[in-house]
Amino acid sequence: MSVIDEILDLYARRGHATYGEGVTQNEHALQSALEAEEAGAGSALVTAALLHDIGHLLHDLPEDIAEQGIDTQHESLGSAWLSRHFGRAVSEPVRLHVSAKRYLCATEIGYAHALSEASKLSLRLQGGPMNATEAEDFARATYAEDAVRVRRWDDLAKVAGRRTPGFDHFRPHLARELIG
């Protein structure tokens, strides 16, 4: 089975789960990728947007784990898995997308207030808004701007019933970004 087929199989098997956002993992991934594509992003960022929450599908924890007070660190799990198959232009925005939320909460007036309830809960588990030093360090990170873009698409990708293309539509983006 190819890596792309493995990814699509993972979403077919586990992507029907929700995580407090009113959409399934599949809907969220597809909406995020569509937002990236409509914004004119290149294949690396479309791929990162599509797969930014793949870590939720790689662990065997229950859907309501955040409500139990546990941060799954899905961004690290997902990024580590993706880095075996994709370059840093994909894996780093995935790794940093939670930090991007914390950064935006610290630097953009009104951002934290506009988060969904599930994102507010996970923000608390993920360390809350960054302090000034953390925000400065994040802003200097190589893939920080890309992570912020993925985070903004993530925020927009929580619309129940929104029509999107299926996963096969994004297969060419994935194929372009595979390494080895």
N, C-alpha and C positions, 0 to 999 in steps of 0.2 A: 504494500500500500504506500503510495506517495505521501509526503508530508502534507501536501494540500488535502488529499483525500482523508488523511488522519484528522486534520483540523475540522473539515466539514463533517466527518463522522462524529467527532466530539460534540459539535453543535447539534447534530441530529439526535444524538443520544441524551445530552444533558442540557441543551439550550432552551428547553421548554420551562425550565425553572424560573421563578421570579426572585427578586431580592428587595422587595419593598417599594419598588418604583411604579408599579401598575403595568409594567411591560415585562415580557420574558427576556431572558438573556439574548435569544435570537433577535427579537425585535430591537433591543437596545443596540446590539452589534451592527445590525443592518442600517438602522437609522443613523448611527454615528458615522459609519462609512459613507453613507449617502450624503450626509452633511459635509464631510471632507471632500468628496468628489464634486459636489455642487459649488464648493468654495474654490475649486480649481487646484486642489492639493495634488502633489505628485503621488506616485504609487506607494512610496514608503509611508507617507502619512495616511493615505487611505487604508493601507494595511494595518498600521498602528491603531487607527480609529476602529477598524473592524475587530481587532483582536485585543484591544486595551483591557478588557475584563476576562480574558481567557483563563486567568488564574482562578476565577470563581468555579470554572468547570473542571479544573485539574485537581482540586481537593475534594475530599469526601465529606465535608462538613454540611450540616443542614442549611436550608435556605434562610432560616431566621437566625443565623449565628450572630449577627450584629445585635439583634435584640437581646441576646444572651450576654452581651458585653464583651464579645471577642472580636478582635481585628484579625482577619485571616491573612493580612499582608499579601493580598492577591496580586498586587502590582509587582512585588518581588518574585513571587512564584511564576507568574505569567512571563515576566521579562527573562528570567533564567531559562525557562523552557524555550521561549522564542529565540533566544540568543544562540541556540544550537542550530537553528535553521535559517535565521534572518540576520541581516547586519544591524549595526547599532542604530541606524536611522529608523528602524522599526522597534527594536527592543528598548532603547533608551526612553523614547516618549512614553512607552508603556510603563516602564519602571518609575518614571517621574510624574505620571498623571495625577497621583494622589498628592504628591508634593506641590504640584501646580494648583490644586484646590486649596491647600493650606496657604500657599503664596498669595493667591487671589483674595482669599479671606483677609489676609493681613494688609494688602496693598490697594484694594479696590473698594471704595465706599459702596455699601449696599450689596456686595457680592454674597456675603455670608447669609444675609437676610433672605436673599432670593433662592437659596438652595432648597431642594426638596427636603421633606422631613427625613427621608432615608439618608440623604447626603449629610444632613445636619447630625444625625446619629453617628454615622461613620466618621465624620470629621472629629467628633469628640474622642472616638476610639483611636483615631490616627494621630492624635497629638494636638488638635486644635489649630488655630491660625499660627503661622510662623511668627517668631519674634523678629526684630529688626535685623539682627545678625544672620539668622537663618534665611530671611528673605533676600538679603544682599548676596549671600552665598548661592542661593538658588538661581537668582537672576544672572549670575556669571556662568552657570553650568552650560556646557556645550549644547545640550538639547532642550534647554529650558523653554525657549520660544515655541518649539514644536510641541512640547508637553502641554503648554498653556493652550495651544490650538486644539489639541486632542481633548483637553479638559472642557473647553467651550463646546465642542461638538458633543461630548458626553452629556453636558447639561441640557442640550437641545434634543437629545435622543431618548425622550421618555414620554412619547405621545402614544397613548393607547389607540390602536386601530389605524395608525398611519401606514399608508401603502409605500412599500419599498421594493426594489428588485430583490431577488433571492441571492443566496450565497454564490451561485454560479456566475452571476454578473460580476462579482469581485475576484473571481479566479485569476484573470489576467494580471491584476495588481499583485496578488500573492505570488504568482509565478515569476514576475519581474524582480521581486525582492528576495527570492530564495538564494542562499549561498551554497556553494559546494554541491 
